Amino acid sequence: MRTFHHLGIITHEKKEGAMYNETLSVWLTDPGESLNKIEWLKFEEGSILSELIQKETHVAYTVPSIDEELKGKNVLFPPMVCNECLTIAFIEEEGIPVEIMEVK
């Protein structure tokens, strides 16, 4: 079962409090700090994420098993371990990127 986590919105300016993710070449804010669960993303040139992820708003969900959730889906970005508690992946559904998050 999916549980809504946040909405990722593309911006062309670095937002206050944004942190840089060197692996993905993106500045991003913490959606937990937003009243509306918004994660602002400012991509730098050379990001390894697909063009669809870099140009379109995404919705993010937590799931019990990322592997189960990805079965039969159009995977835009395969599972990446962010830290000991978080693994993420992106799929395409209804023409938009959807972030799948497994939180331990």
LINBEL-V58363 format. One line per field, one symbol per residue. phi: phi as a letter, one per 30 degrees, with the letter a starting at -180 (. if undefined). psi: psi as a letter, one per 40 degrees, with the letter a starting at -180 (. if undefined). burial: b if it has 16 or more other ideal C-beta (glycine too) atoms within 10 Angstrom, else e. A space follows every 50 residues. Layout:
BEGIN
phi->???
psi->???
burial->???
END
This chain:
BEGIN
phi->.dbecacccdbcbddeidcccddchbdbcdddccechccdbbdcejdddd edddccebcbbcbdbdddddeicdddbdebddadcbbbabbcbhibdbcc bccc
psi->hihhdihhhhieihiheiihhddefhhiiheeehdefhhhhhiiheieii dddeeiiiihiiidhddddeheighdhihhhdaeehhiihihhfeiihhh hhh.
burial->eeeebbbbbeeeeebeebeeeeebbbbbbebeebeeebbbbbbeeebebe eebbeeebbbebbeebeebbeeeeebbeeeeeeeeebbbbbbeeeebbbb bbee
END
